[in-house]
Amino acid sequence: MAKSRLIVINEANRLNPQEKEALVSLIENNPQDVNIALTAEILAPTDILYKAVSKHGKVRKYEILSCDKLHQWVTAEFLKFNKKARPEAVKILVENAGTSLLDLRQAVELVSTFVGEESAVSIEDVQRLTGKSIDATTFDLVDAIVDKNADMALQILDGLDKDIKTVSSVIGLIGWHLRRLWRGKKLLNQRLPASTVAFTLGVRQDKANSFFRQLNTFTSVELEKYFKALLKIDKDIKSTAINPYRALELLIIRLCA
């Protein structure tokens, strides 16, 4: 049996006219071994994408989840990461992240990474990550590493708490962000539009240019080296008497070298 390839394009309604035309062309001339799935919050029947899918495939409509069902969905997503979120924490997460399942799934993954080995997700965890966002700080930190700007990177670090939980969370989020860059490289190799890659990976629009600059700057070899360095520092922090914050400082300096 021949292998088939699945292409998933999330939030297709956000594609610009040129990208939609290119996608319609792909749908109309789709090879038999390629399956295309589109998701969209709303797509008018007059839209060229809607017409193309209706003609060459199937359109499935799903109802927007009610508030209670949305909270249940988020709770279930946390369980996939072996995390139990308090109902109040889930409520705040939905209020801050919105009702998009893509955005909520990313928020759940971020919070789960942030709490580390702890099994419970508290209100404070959600507020800390979706308020003055530590993941945005991590994004800026990776930006400084791209620029080999150790002074800026250390200045960003200095603005964070220096306790072991924050340090471990930053290490985890840097790893999460680098994995996202790795996935981005694979998606671009499939010749997907940059905007589709950004939507699929949950990259905020105001961070898209920086994200693709990071993606194009780091080589696969560099990303692999950084993964190994993060794993080593995480192990050292958990198994030795090393000062966590100082260890993270030294790591950032080495990555900026």
C-alpha positions in Angstrom: 0.0 0.0 0.0 1.4 3.4 -1.0 2.1 5.9 1.8 -0.2 8.9 2.0 0.7 12.4 3.3 -1.6 14.5 5.5 -1.4 18.3 5.3 -3.3 20.1 8.1 -3.9 23.9 7.7 -5.4 25.5 10.8 -7.4 28.8 10.8 -7.6 28.8 7.0 -9.9 31.8 7.3 -6.9 34.0 8.2 -5.0 33.3 5.0 -4.6 36.2 2.6 -6.1 36.2 -0.9 -2.9 35.1 -2.6 -2.4 32.2 -0.1 -6.0 31.1 -0.6 -5.6 31.1 -4.3 -2.5 28.9 -4.0 -4.3 26.6 -1.7 -7.3 26.3 -4.0 -4.9 25.4 -6.8 -3.4 22.7 -4.6 -6.9 21.3 -3.7 -7.9 21.2 -7.4 -4.7 19.5 -8.5 -4.3 17.4 -5.4 -2.2 14.2 -5.9 -4.0 11.0 -4.8 -1.4 10.3 -2.1 -2.0 13.7 -0.4 -4.9 14.4 2.0 -5.6 18.0 3.0 -7.5 19.1 6.1 -8.5 22.7 6.8 -9.9 24.2 10.0 -11.6 27.6 10.2 -13.6 29.4 12.8 -15.8 30.7 10.1 -15.8 30.5 6.3 -18.5 32.0 4.1 -20.1 29.8 1.4 -18.9 32.5 -1.1 -15.3 32.1 -0.1 -13.1 30.4 -2.8 -11.8 28.0 -0.2 -15.3 26.9 0.9 -16.3 26.4 -2.8 -13.1 24.4 -3.5 -13.6 22.1 -0.5 -17.3 21.7 -1.3 -16.5 20.6 -4.8 -13.5 18.3 -4.2 -14.0 17.2 -0.6 -16.4 17.5 2.4 -17.3 20.4 4.6 -18.1 19.5 8.2 -19.6 22.1 10.6 -19.1 21.9 14.4 -21.0 23.8 17.0 -19.0 26.2 19.3 -18.5 24.7 22.7 -20.6 26.0 25.5 -18.8 27.6 28.5 -19.1 24.4 30.6 -18.0 22.1 27.7 -15.1 24.4 26.9 -13.9 24.2 30.5 -14.3 20.4 30.4 -12.2 20.3 27.2 -9.4 22.4 28.8 -9.4 20.1 31.9 -9.1 17.1 29.6 -6.2 18.7 27.7 -4.3 19.2 31.0 -4.8 15.5 31.9 -2.9 14.6 28.7 0.1 16.3 30.4 -0.7 14.5 33.7 -1.8 17.8 35.2 -4.9 18.4 37.3 -6.1 22.0 36.9 -8.4 23.6 39.5 -11.8 24.8 38.0 -10.9 28.4 39.0 -7.6 28.1 37.1 -9.3 26.7 34.0 -11.9 29.5 34.1 -9.1 32.2 34.2 -7.2 30.4 31.4 -10.2 30.5 29.1 -10.8 34.2 30.0 -7.2 35.1 29.2 -6.6 32.9 26.2 -10.0 33.1 24.5 -12.2 30.4 23.0 -9.9 29.3 20.1 -9.1 25.6 20.7 -5.7 26.2 19.0 -4.8 29.0 21.4 -6.2 27.1 24.4 -4.2 24.0 23.5 -1.0 26.1 23.3 -1.8 27.8 26.6 -2.3 24.4 28.3 1.0 23.2 26.9 2.8 26.3 28.2 1.3 26.1 31.6 2.0 22.4 31.9 5.6 23.1 30.9 5.8 26.0 33.4 4.6 23.9 36.4 7.2 21.3 35.6 7.0 18.1 37.7 4.1 19.4 39.9 0.9 17.6 39.1 -1.5 20.4 40.2 -2.2 23.6 38.2 -3.1 26.6 40.4 -4.7 29.9 39.8 -1.3 31.6 40.4 0.3 29.4 37.8 -2.2 30.5 35.1 -2.1 34.1 36.1 1.6 34.2 36.1 1.9 32.7 32.6 -1.1 34.4 30.9 -0.7 37.7 32.7 2.8 39.2 32.5 3.8 36.4 30.4 7.0 34.5 31.1 6.7 32.8 27.7 7.0 36.2 26.1 10.1 36.8 28.2 11.5 33.5 27.0 10.8 34.5 23.3 12.8 37.7 23.9 15.6 35.7 25.5 15.8 33.4 22.4 15.9 36.6 20.3 18.9 37.8 22.2 20.6 34.5 21.7 20.0 34.7 18.0 21.7 38.1 18.0 24.5 36.7 20.2 23.8 39.6 22.5 24.8 38.2 25.9 24.3 41.6 27.7 20.7 41.8 26.6 20.1 38.2 27.4 21.5 38.6 30.9 19.4 41.8 31.4 16.3 39.9 30.5 17.2 37.1 32.9 17.8 39.7 35.7 14.2 40.7 35.4 13.0 37.3 36.5 12.7 35.7 39.9 15.8 33.7 40.8 14.1 30.9 42.6 14.6 27.3 41.4 11.0 27.0 40.1 11.3 30.0 37.9 14.7 28.9 36.6 13.4 25.4 35.9 10.4 26.9 34.1 12.5 29.1 31.9 14.7 26.1 30.9 11.5 24.2 30.1 10.0 27.0 28.1 13.3 27.6 26.2 13.2 23.9 25.2 9.5 24.2 24.3 10.3 27.2 22.1 13.2 25.5 20.4 11.1 22.4 19.7 8.6 24.8 18.0 11.4 26.2 15.9 12.3 22.6 14.9 8.7 21.8 14.0 8.6 25.1 12.0 11.6 24.0 9.9 9.9 20.7 9.1 6.7 22.5 8.0 8.5 24.9 5.8 10.3 22.0 4.2 6.8 20.8 3.2 6.5 24.2 1.4 3.6 25.4 3.5 3.0 29.2 3.5 4.7 31.0 6.3 1.4 32.3 7.7 0.1 28.7 7.8 3.1 27.6 9.7 2.7 30.4 12.2 -1.0 29.6 12.8 -0.3 25.9 13.1 2.4 26.5 15.8 0.4 29.2 17.6 2.8 32.0 16.9 1.3 35.4 17.7 1.1 37.8 14.8 3.2 40.5 16.5 6.0 37.8 17.1 5.8 36.2 13.6 8.7 38.2 12.1 11.0 37.5 15.0 10.0 33.8 15.0 10.9 33.3 11.4 14.1 35.2 11.9 15.0 32.8 14.7 13.9 29.8 12.6 16.1 30.9 9.6 19.1 31.8 11.8 19.3 28.5 13.8 20.5 25.5 12.0 19.3 22.0 12.8 22.7 21.2 14.2 22.6 24.3 16.5 19.1 23.4 17.7 20.3 19.9 18.6 23.3 21.3 20.5 21.0 23.6 22.5 18.6 20.7 23.3 21.5 18.8 24.8 22.8 21.8 26.7 19.3 22.3 28.2 19.0 18.7 29.2 22.4 18.8 30.9 21.6 21.9 32.9 18.2 20.6 34.0 19.9 17.4 35.2 22.6 19.3 37.0 20.1 21.5 38.8 18.1 18.5 40.0 21.1 16.3 41.0 23.8 18.6 42.2 24.3 21.6 44.6 24.8 24.0 41.8 23.2 27.4 42.0 20.3 27.2 39.5 20.3 30.9 38.5 24.0 31.0 38.1 24.0 27.8 36.1 21.3 29.4 33.8 23.4 32.5 33.4 26.5 30.5 32.4 24.4 28.5 29.9 23.0 31.7 28.3 26.5 33.1 28.0 27.7 30.0 26.3 24.7 30.0 23.9 25.4 33.6 23.0 29.1 32.9 22.3 
